[in-house]
Amino acid sequence: MAPRRTAELEDISMKVLSYLAEHPLAQDTLEGIVEWWLLEQQIQHWTPNVEAALASLIKQKLVLERKGQDRRSHYRLNRRKLKAIRKSLQADGAS
């Protein structure tokens, strides 16, 4: 597969350098860098956004939250809202 455009390559380069700056003794294979280094950065980037999205979905009662024995929140679909969710997804073109 051909390399992506220059802006995307620069972004990836900065992410690799950022990871190495935070973990100066790190070394890995190409596959390890993709799976672990870049994935870790994506997780850190996305976590606050996913948390906010879940809060919104809970507020709309589309997703239910339950505290587990581990005291962590566990999320699941509110099956009573499934028909409305499917309708909304179709209207949004997501399904």
C-alpha positions as CSV (number, residue, x, y, z in Angstrom):
1,M,0.0,0.0,0.0
2,A,1.3,3.5,-0.9
3,P,2.2,6.0,1.8
4,R,-0.5,8.6,2.7
5,R,-0.3,12.3,2.0
6,T,2.4,14.4,3.5
7,A,0.3,16.0,6.3
8,E,-0.7,12.5,7.6
9,L,2.9,11.3,7.5
10,E,3.9,14.4,9.5
11,D,1.2,13.7,12.0
12,I,2.3,10.1,12.4
13,S,5.9,11.2,12.7
14,M,5.0,13.6,15.5
15,K,3.1,10.9,17.3
16,V,6.0,8.5,17.2
17,L,8.4,11.2,18.4
18,S,5.9,12.1,21.2
19,Y,5.8,8.5,22.3
20,L,9.5,8.2,22.3
21,A,10.0,11.5,24.2
22,E,7.7,10.1,26.9
23,H,9.3,6.6,26.8
24,P,13.0,7.3,25.9
25,L,14.1,3.7,26.4
26,A,11.3,2.3,24.2
27,Q,11.9,0.2,21.1
28,D,9.6,-1.9,19.0
29,T,8.8,-3.4,15.6
30,L,6.7,-1.7,13.0
31,E,3.7,-3.8,14.2
32,G,4.4,-3.0,17.8
33,I,4.6,0.7,17.1
34,V,1.2,0.6,15.3
35,E,-0.5,-1.7,17.8
36,W,0.9,-0.2,21.0
37,W,2.5,3.2,20.7
38,L,0.0,4.8,18.3
39,L,-3.0,3.0,19.8
40,E,-2.1,4.2,23.3
41,Q,-2.0,7.8,22.0
42,Q,-5.4,7.3,20.3
43,I,-6.9,5.9,23.4
44,Q,-5.6,8.9,25.4
45,H,-7.0,11.3,22.8
46,W,-10.4,9.6,22.5
47,T,-11.1,8.8,26.2
48,P,-12.5,12.3,27.1
49,N,-14.7,12.4,24.0
50,V,-16.1,8.9,24.5
51,E,-16.8,9.8,28.2
52,A,-18.7,12.9,27.1
53,A,-20.6,10.9,24.4
54,L,-21.6,8.2,27.0
55,A,-22.8,10.9,29.4
56,S,-25.0,12.3,26.7
57,L,-26.3,8.9,25.7
58,I,-27.1,8.1,29.4
59,K,-28.9,11.5,29.8
60,Q,-31.0,10.6,26.8
61,K,-31.6,7.2,28.3
62,L,-30.3,5.4,25.2
63,V,-27.5,3.8,27.1
64,L,-27.7,2.5,30.7
65,E,-24.9,2.7,33.2
66,R,-24.3,0.2,36.0
67,K,-21.6,0.1,38.6
68,G,-19.9,-3.3,38.8
69,Q,-18.4,-5.0,41.7
70,D,-15.1,-3.5,40.6
71,R,-16.7,-0.1,41.1
72,R,-16.2,0.7,37.4
73,S,-19.1,1.8,35.2
74,H,-20.4,-0.7,32.7
75,Y,-22.5,0.5,29.8
76,R,-25.1,-1.2,27.8
77,L,-27.9,-0.5,25.3
78,N,-31.3,0.5,26.8
79,R,-33.3,-2.2,24.9
80,R,-36.5,-0.3,25.5
81,K,-35.1,2.4,23.2
82,L,-33.8,0.1,20.5
83,K,-36.6,1.0,18.0
84,A,-36.0,4.7,18.5
85,I,-32.2,4.2,18.2
86,R,-32.5,2.3,15.0
87,K,-34.8,4.9,13.5
88,S,-32.4,7.7,14.5
89,L,-29.4,5.7,13.0
90,Q,-31.3,5.3,9.7
91,A,-32.2,9.0,9.6
92,D,-28.6,9.9,10.2
93,G,-27.4,7.4,7.5
94,A,-25.2,5.5,10.0
95,S,-26.7,2.0,9.4
